[in-house]
Amino acid sequence: MFLPAETATTLSTSLEDARLQIEARFLDGGTVLLSVLDCVSKMIDTLDGMTVSAGQDEARRTQAELSDVMARLLELPRTEQERQSRLADITVIEKALGNDVAAMRETLRYLRTFATTAKITGAGIAEFAGFAEEIIERIQFGREKAEAFASKLAELSQQLKPAIVRGKEIVSDYQQLVPGIAVDLAAGTKRLADHHGHLAAVAKQVRALAGNVQTKLATVLSAMQIGDITRQRIEHCQAALAIIDDYLAADSGRGLGRDRQERLRSTVALLVYLQLDETRSDFARDTTKIVKTMASFKSDIGSILELKQSMSRDEGAGTSLIRELETNVASAQAVVEQVTAATAEADQLSESTGRLVQELVDGIEIVKVVRTDIQYMALNTNLRCSRIGEEGRAINVVTAELRTFAAQMDETAEHILGRLQVLQTHAAALAGAPADDGDTGLHARLGTALTDIQRSAVSMETSLDTLDRQGELAVEQMDSTARKLDFQAHLGDVLEACAAEIAGEAPEHLPDTNGIEEALADIGQRIGRLYTMVSERELHARIFGSTPTLTTTASSAPASDDELFEDALF
């Protein structure tokens, strides 16, 4: 049995058709697989980003910030109660001062009465005429200052009343609102942290599955080198048929005679059949692995989609938590605004109280000067009355009373000064530390914390949306790839047909090589230079009896199919 030249031509045409189909199919499949791998890689990047944004340092900082804010909120009722206690102390002092002012007014009224009596008593004595008028003027000046003092005290009383009423309302509001708000903030923050932690854990699971798919895709891409290997071996089979045709058409081949020509052609036909049969077998084996590996993606992708849908459902709960936290933070900010307003009122009251206290102190000092003047004038009058004798006795009695009541006024003034000093202390402490210290205060910190939470939520929602798109695209491309990588349905059939075609023409055993040894060696070397794989050279040696001498190009090629896989991209 021998292979006719026309049959070799037909076989070569069939092999060329198989080669072109393999090249096109594997090139198309490889492109789609690379697209799927890119989608899965992007999914992994997105999941890694979700893991980072879902529960790392920023989330812990936000939780710590809210915890500190909550601790300060819980201090607000106590702080406001202390402020109200100071206001109550100021009120007590204000009332005591009112009693002192009433006593001073009474004393000044007596002083004026006695001064007027002294003026009448000494009306006939020229030496006392100016003195009585002068002492009345000093007492009148003291009365004016005492009235000014009383007016300032009344002004303080008017300021205290609304502040106390407002303070009681604030304390009541704090006691009703703050503990609940603090608890709600704590619970909401913990639930959100737990939610983000859950999403991060699920994202890690999805990432692991996606990583598994990524590894399998890399394996498939590597295994798809069988397409290039098959294409090369088909080309080598075509080239072997061309080499025998060219050799027999040359002078050296034409002179061999028909029998030796037929044996040479049959030897090459057997080589091509064995090479093609091995190629077909390897192709079927490796493409079956590829198809099975691709089929295993279905469960992985199904698990990814199921977990992803779970994350999407959980994100609805996360959105609800965000809205709940927004409400809680808004309530906390409203309380802080009350604190700010109350603090502003307290600061204003403290400033006003301090100013009024200083004015009161100044007024009392003037009254004390008036008291001193009256005492000195009364003492001088007593001395003068002593020199005059019996005529000045009546005046002397009156001026002695002036000195007594002036001393009482001095004692009252000292009481007032002592109370004013305590009042100054309470007024200074009234403002205390402000509950909201500007941009870094509670109100701003609550807003910043809420912004951080919302930003984290938006980042999570964006990542989930991106993951949805990437997952859908990956599924679509995997379905398309699975259809395009059904090699056996077309390519395997083509190879089977080629193998069957040459099987009918190739001999079952190696033909007799007697008389064609030199030609076989020459043809074997020419064909052997084509090979790039060990398996080809080993099979070649079985037919031609020796391993072909490798050229520089051939020696640089991979030694085996496995090494060729290792040279793949993945």
C-alpha positions in Angstrom: 0.0 0.0 0.0 1.3 3.4 -0.9 0.2 7.0 -0.8 -0.6 8.4 -4.3 0.5 12.0 -5.0 -3.0 13.1 -5.6 -4.2 11.6 -2.3 -1.3 13.5 -0.5 -2.5 16.7 -2.2 -6.1 16.1 -1.0 -4.9 15.3 2.5 -2.7 18.4 2.6 -5.7 20.4 1.6 -7.7 18.9 4.4 -4.9 19.5 6.9 -4.7 23.1 5.8 -8.4 23.5 6.4 -8.0 22.0 9.8 -5.1 24.3 10.6 -6.9 27.4 9.5 -10.0 26.5 11.6 -7.9 25.7 14.7 -5.9 29.0 14.3 -9.1 31.1 13.9 -11.0 29.3 16.7 -8.2 29.4 19.3 -7.3 33.0 18.4 -11.0 34.0 18.9 -11.3 31.9 22.1 -8.1 33.3 23.6 -9.2 36.8 23.0 -12.5 36.2 24.7 -10.8 34.4 27.6 -8.5 37.3 28.1 -11.5 39.6 28.3 -13.1 37.3 30.9 -9.8 37.3 32.8 -9.7 41.1 32.7 -13.3 41.3 34.0 -12.5 38.9 36.9 -9.3 40.8 37.7 -11.3 44.0 37.9 -13.9 42.3 40.1 -11.1 41.3 42.5 -9.7 44.8 42.5 -13.2 46.1 43.3 -13.7 43.5 46.1 -10.3 44.4 47.5 -11.3 48.0 47.6 -14.6 47.1 49.3 -12.7 45.1 51.9 -10.6 48.2 52.6 -13.5 50.6 52.7 -15.8 48.4 54.7 -14.1 48.2 58.1 -10.6 49.4 58.4 -8.9 52.4 60.1 -11.4 55.1 58.9 -14.4 53.1 60.2 -12.7 52.6 63.6 -11.7 56.3 63.8 -15.3 57.3 63.1 -16.6 54.9 65.7 -14.1 56.2 68.2 -15.0 59.8 67.3 -18.7 59.1 67.9 -17.9 57.3 71.1 -16.1 60.4 72.4 -18.9 62.6 71.2 -21.5 60.4 73.0 -19.4 60.6 76.2 -19.4 64.4 76.0 -23.2 64.4 75.3 -23.8 62.4 78.5 -21.9 65.1 80.4 -24.2 67.8 79.1 -27.0 67.3 81.8 -24.5 67.4 84.6 -22.8 70.4 83.1 -26.1 72.3 82.7 -27.1 71.3 86.3 -23.9 72.8 87.6 -24.6 76.0 85.6 -28.1 76.1 87.1 -26.6 75.6 90.6 -24.4 78.6 90.0 -27.3 80.7 88.8 -29.2 79.7 92.0 -26.2 80.8 94.1 -26.1 84.1 92.2 -29.9 84.5 92.9 -29.4 83.9 96.6 -26.7 86.6 96.7 -28.8 89.0 94.6 -31.6 88.7 97.1 -29.3 89.2 100.1 -27.9 92.2 98.4 -31.4 93.5 98.0 -31.9 93.3 101.8 -28.6 95.1 102.3 -29.6 97.8 99.9 -32.9 98.2 101.7 -30.9 98.6 105.0 -28.6 101.2 103.4 -31.6 103.1 102.1 -33.1 103.2 105.6 -29.8 104.3 107.1 -29.5 107.1 104.5 -33.0 108.2 105.3 -32.1 108.5 109.0 -28.9 110.3 108.1 -30.9 112.8 106.1 -33.4 113.3 108.9 -30.6 113.9 111.5 -28.8 116.2 109.1 -31.9 118.2 108.6 -32.4 118.4 112.4 -28.8 119.5 112.8 -29.4 122.2 110.2 -32.5 123.4 112.1 -30.9 123.2 115.5 -27.9 125.2 114.4 -29.8 127.7 112.4 -28.9 130.5 114.7 -25.2 129.7 114.8 -23.4 131.1 111.9 -20.5 128.6 112.2 -22.8 125.7 111.5 -24.9 127.1 108.7 -22.5 125.9 105.9 -21.7 122.6 107.6 -25.4 121.4 107.8 -25.9 122.3 104.1 -22.8 120.4 103.1 -23.6 117.3 105.1 -27.1 117.2 103.5 -25.5 117.4 100.1 -23.2 114.4 100.9 -26.1 112.4 102.2 -28.1 113.2 99.0 -25.1 112.1 96.9 -24.9 108.8 98.8 -28.7 108.3 98.3 -28.3 108.8 94.6 -25.5 106.2 94.5 -27.5 103.8 96.6 -30.4 104.1 94.2 -28.1 103.5 91.2 -26.8 100.5 93.0 -30.4 99.3 93.6 -31.2 99.9 89.9 -28.2 97.8 88.8 -29.2 95.0 91.2 -32.7 95.0 89.8 -31.2 94.8 86.3 -29.3 91.7 87.4 -32.4 90.2 88.9 -34.3 90.7 85.6 -31.4 88.9 83.8 -31.4 86.0 86.2 -35.1 85.1 86.0 -35.3 84.1 82.3 -31.9 82.4 82.5 -33.1 80.2 85.4 -36.4 79.4 83.7 -34.6 78.6 80.4 -32.0 76.6 82.3 -34.6 74.4 84.0 -36.2 73.7 80.6 -32.8 72.8 79.1 -32.0 70.5 82.1 -35.3 68.8 81.7 -34.8 68.4 77.9 -31.3 67.1 78.4 -32.5 64.5 81.0 -35.2 63.3 78.6 -33.2 63.5 75.3 -29.5 63.1 75.8 -29.4 59.5 77.3 -31.6 58.1 74.6 -29.7 59.9 71.8 -26.4 58.7 73.2 -27.8 55.1 73.4 -29.2 55.4 69.8 -25.9 56.7 68.5 -24.0 53.9 70.2 -26.3 51.2 68.9 -26.5 52.6 65.4 -22.7 53.0 65.2 -22.2 49.4 66.4 -24.8 48.0 64.0 -23.2 49.9 61.1 -19.8 48.7 62.1 -21.1 45.1 62.3 -22.8 45.6 58.9 -19.6 46.8 57.3 -17.7 44.0 58.9 -20.3 41.5 57.5 -19.9 43.0 54.0 -16.1 42.9 54.3 -16.3 39.2 55.3 -18.7 38.4 52.3 -16.4 40.4 50.0 -13.5 38.2 51.1 -15.5 35.1 50.3 -16.4 36.5 46.9 -12.8 37.6 46.3 -11.6 34.0 47.1 -14.1 32.6 44.6 -13.1 35.2 42.0 -9.5 34.3 42.7 -10.3 30.7 42.0 -11.9 31.6 38.8 -8.9 33.7 37.9 -6.6 30.8 38.5 -8.7 28.5 36.4 -8.8 31.0 33.6 -5.1 31.2 33.7 -4.9 27.4 33.5 -7.3 27.4 30.5 -5.3 30.1 28.8 -2.2 28.0 29.3 -3.9 24.8 28.2 -5.1 26.6 25.1 -1.5 26.4 23.8 -2.7 23.0 22.5 -4.2 25.0 19.7 -0.8 26.4 18.7 0.9 23.0 19.2 -1.8 21.3 17.1 -1.4 24.0 14.4 2.4 23.5 14.3 2.2 19.7 14.1 -0.3 20.0 11.3 2.1 22.3 9.5 4.9 19.8 10.1 2.7 17.0 8.6 2.0 19.2 5.6 5.7 20.0 5.3 6.6 16.3 5.5 4.3 15.6 2.6 5.7 18.5 0.6 9.3 17.4 1.3 8.7 13.8 0.0 6.9 15.3 -3.1 9.8 17.7 -3.7 12.4 14.9 -3.2 10.8 12.5 -5.6 10.3 15.2 -8.2 14.0 16.0 -8.1 16.6 14.1 -10.1 17.8 12.1 -7.2 14.3 10.9 -6.5 13.3 10.2 -10.1 16.3 7.9 -10.5 15.3 5.6 -7.6 12.7 3.6 -9.5 9.0 3.2 -8.8 9.4 0.6 -6.0 11.8 2.6 -3.9 9.8 5.7 -4.5 6.6 4.0 -3.3 8.5 2.7 -0.2 9.8 6.2 0.5 6.4 7.8 0.2 4.8 5.0 2.3 7.4 5.6 5.0 6.6 9.3 5.1 2.8 8.5 5.0 3.2 6.3 8.1 5.2 9.1 9.8 2.5 11.6 9.0 -0.3 9.2 10.1 1.4 8.5 13.5 2.1 12.2 14.0 -1.4 13.2 13.1 -2.9 10.4 15.2 -0.9 11.5 18.2 -1.8 15.1 17.5 -5.5 14.2 17.4 -5.2 12.3 20.6 -3.4 15.1 22.5 -5.9 17.6 21.1 -8.8 15.7 22.3 -7.3 15.1 25.7 -6.3 18.8 26.3 -9.4 20.3 24.8 -11.6 18.0 27.0 -9.7 19.4 30.0 -10.4 22.9 28.8 -14.1 22.3 28.4 -14.3 20.6 31.8 -12.5 23.5 33.5 -14.8 26.0 31.8 -17.8 24.0 32.9 -16.5 24.2 36.5 -16.8 28.0 36.3 -20.5 27.7 36.4 -20.7 26.7 40.0 -18.1 29.3 41.0 -19.8 32.1 39.1 -23.2 31.0 40.6 -21.7 31.2 44.1 -20.2 34.6 43.3 -23.6 35.9 42.1 -25.4 34.5 45.1 -23.0 36.1 47.5 -23.1 39.4 45.5 -26.9 39.4 45.7 -26.6 38.8 49.4 -24.3 41.9 49.7 -26.8 43.9 47.6 -29.7 42.9 49.9 -27.6 43.7 53.0 -26.7 47.1 51.5 -30.3 48.0 51.7 -30.1 47.4 55.5 -26.9 49.5 55.4 -28.8 52.3 53.7 -31.5 52.1 56.4 -28.8 52.2 59.1 -27.3 55.3 57.5 -30.7 57.0 57.5 -31.2 56.0 61.1 -27.8 57.4 62.0 -28.6 60.6 60.1 -31.7 61.0 62.3 -29.8 60.3 65.5 -27.0 62.6 64.6 -29.5 65.3 63.6 -31.1 64.9 67.1 -27.7 65.1 68.7 -26.9 68.2 66.8 -30.2 69.8 67.8 -29.3 69.2 71.5 -25.8 70.6 70.9 -27.4 73.6 69.3 -29.4 74.1 72.5 -26.2 73.7 74.4 -24.5 76.3 72.3 -27.5 78.7 72.8 -27.5 78.0 76.5 -23.8 78.6 76.7 -24.1 81.8 74.8 -26.8 82.9 77.2 -24.6 81.9 80.1 -21.6 83.7 78.7 -23.6 86.8 78.0 -25.1 86.6 81.5 -21.6 86.1 83.0 -20.2 89.0 81.1 -23.2 91.2 82.1 -23.1 90.0 85.7 -19.4 90.7 85.9 -19.9 94.2 84.5 -22.8 94.9 86.8 -20.8 93.5 89.8 -18.0 95.9 89.0 -20.4 98.8 88.7 -21.9 97.8 92.1 -18.5 97.6 93.6 -17.7 101.1 92.3 -21.1 102.4 93.7 -20.4 100.9 97.1 -17.0 102.5 97.2 -18.5 105.9 96.6 -21.1 105.3 99.3 -18.2 104.4 101.7 -16.5 107.7 100.8 -19.8 109.5 101.5 -19.9 107.6 104.9 -16.4 108.7 105.7 -17.1 112.3 104.8 -20.2 112.4 107.0 -18.2 110.9 109.9 -15.4 113.4 109.6 -17.9 116.3 109.3 -19.8 115.0 112.4 -16.5 114.6 114.3 -15.5 118.2 113.4 -18.9 119.4 114.5 -18.6 117.7 117.9 -15.2 119.4 118.4 -16.7 122.8 117.5 -19.7 122.2 119.7 -17.3 121.4 122.6 -15.6 124.8 122.1 -18.9 126.7 121.9 -20.2 125.2 125.1 -23.9 125.1 126.1 -25.0 126.6 122.9 -23.6 123.7 120.8 -24.9 121.0 123.1 -28.1 120.3 121.0 -26.2 120.2 117.8 -23.6 117.9 119.3 -26.3 115.3 120.2 -27.6 115.3 116.6 -24.1 115.0 115.0 -23.4 112.0 117.4 -26.4 110.3 115.9 -25.1 111.1 112.5 -21.8 109.3 113.3 -23.7 106.3 114.7 -25.8 105.8 111.6 -22.8 106.5 109.3 -21.0 103.6 111.1 -24.1 101.4 110.4 -24.0 102.4 106.7 -20.3 101.4 106.7 -21.1 98.0 108.2 -23.8 97.5 105.5 -21.4 98.5 102.8 -18.9 95.9 104.0 -21.5 93.2 103.9 -22.3 94.2 100.4 -18.7 94.2 99.3 -18.3 90.7 100.7 -21.3 89.4 98.8 -20.1 91.1 95.7 -16.8 89.3 95.9 -18.6 85.9 96.1 -20.9 87.1 93.2 -17.8 87.9 91.1 -16.5 84.3 91.7 -19.8 82.7 90.7 -20.1 85.0 87.6 -16.6 84.1 86.5 -17.4 80.4 86.8 -20.8 80.6 85.2 -19.6 80.4 81.7 -17.2 77.6 82.4 -15.8 75.7 79.4 -18.0 76.1 76.3 -20.0 73.0 75.3 -19.2 73.6 71.6 -15.7 74.9 70.9 -16.1 76.2 67.4 -15.2 74.2 64.3 -13.8 71.4 66.3 -16.8 71.2 68.7 -19.5 68.7 69.2 -21.7 70.0 66.4 -18.9 70.0 63.9 -17.6 66.7 65.0 -21.0 65.1 64.7 -21.3 66.5 61.2 -17.8 65.2 60.2 -18.5 61.8 61.6 -21.8 61.6 59.7 -20.0 62.7 56.5 -17.4 60.0 57.0 -20.2 57.4 57.4 -22.1 58.6 54.4 -18.9 58.6 52.3 -18.2 55.1 53.3 -21.7 54.1 52.5 -21.5 55.8 49.0 -18.2 54.0 48.4 -19.8 50.7 49.3 -22.8 51.3 47.1 -20.6 52.4 44.2 -18.4 49.3 44.6 -21.5 47.0 44.7 -22.9 48.7 41.5 -19.5 48.3 39.8 -19.4 44.7 41.0 -22.8 44.1 39.5 -21.7 45.4 36.1 -18.4 43.5 36.2 -20.1 40.3 37.2 -22.8 40.5 34.5 -20.2 41.2 31.9 -18.0 38.3 33.1 -21.0 35.9 33.0 -21.9 37.0 29.5 -18.4 36.6 28.2 -18.0 33.2 30.0 -21.2 32.0 28.3 -19.8 33.2 24.9 -16.5 31.6 25.6 -18.0 28.3 26.6 -19.8 28.2 23.2 -16.7 29.1 21.3 -14.5 26.6 23.1 -16.6 23.6 22.1 -13.6 22.3 20.1 -14.7 18.7 19.7 -17.9 19.7 17.9 -16.0 21.0 14.9 -12.3 20.9 15.2 -12.1 17.4 16.6 -14.2 16.1 13.8 -11.9 17.7 11.2 -8.8 16.1 12.8 -10.6 12.8 13.0 -11.5 13.0 9.3 -7.9 13.8 8.4 -6.6 11.0 10.5 -9.1 8.6 9.0 -8.2 9.8 5.5 -4.5 9.1 5.8 -5.1 5.9 7.8 -6.6 4.4 4.7 -3.5 5.1 2.7 -0.6 4.6 5.2 0.9 1.1 5.7 0.3 -0.8 8.9 4.0 -1.5 9.3 7.2 0.3 8.3 8.1 -0.6 4.7 11.3 -2.4 3.7 14.2 0.1 3.8 16.7 -1.9 1.8 18.2 0.2 -0.9 16.6 3.5 0.3 18.7 4.1 3.5 20.5 7.1 2.1 17.3 8.7 0.8 15.6 8.0 4.1 18.4 9.7 6.0 18.3 12.7 3.7 14.5 13.0 3.9 14.5 12.3 7.7 17.0 15.1 8.3 14.9 17.6 6.3 11.7 16.7 8.1 13.4 16.5 11.5 14.6 20.1 11.2 10.9 21.1 11.5 10.2 19.8 14.9 9.8 21.9 18.0 8.7 19.2 20.5 10.3 16.1 22.0 7.3 13.9 21.2 7.7 14.7 17.5 11.4 13.8 17.5 10.7 10.6 19.5 8.1 9.5 17.0 10.3 10.5 14.1 13.1 8.3 15.6 10.8 5.3 15.6 10.3 5.7 11.9 13.7 6.8 10.6 15.8 5.0 13.2 17.6 8.0 14.6 16.8 11.4 16.3 17.2 14.2 13.8 20.0 16.7 14.2 18.5 19.9 15.6 19.2 23.2 14.0 19.8 26.3 16.2 16.2 27.3 15.8 15.0 23.9 16.8 17.3 23.6 19.8 16.0 26.8 21.2 12.4 25.5 21.1 10.7 24.0 24.1 11.8 20.5 24.9 8.2 19.3 25.6 4.5 20.3 25.6 4.8 21.1 29.3 7.7 23.5 28.7 5.7 25.1 25.9 2.8 25.7 28.4 5.3 27.2 30.8 6.2 29.8 28.1 2.6 30.9 28.0 1.4 34.1 29.5 0.1 32.5 32.7 
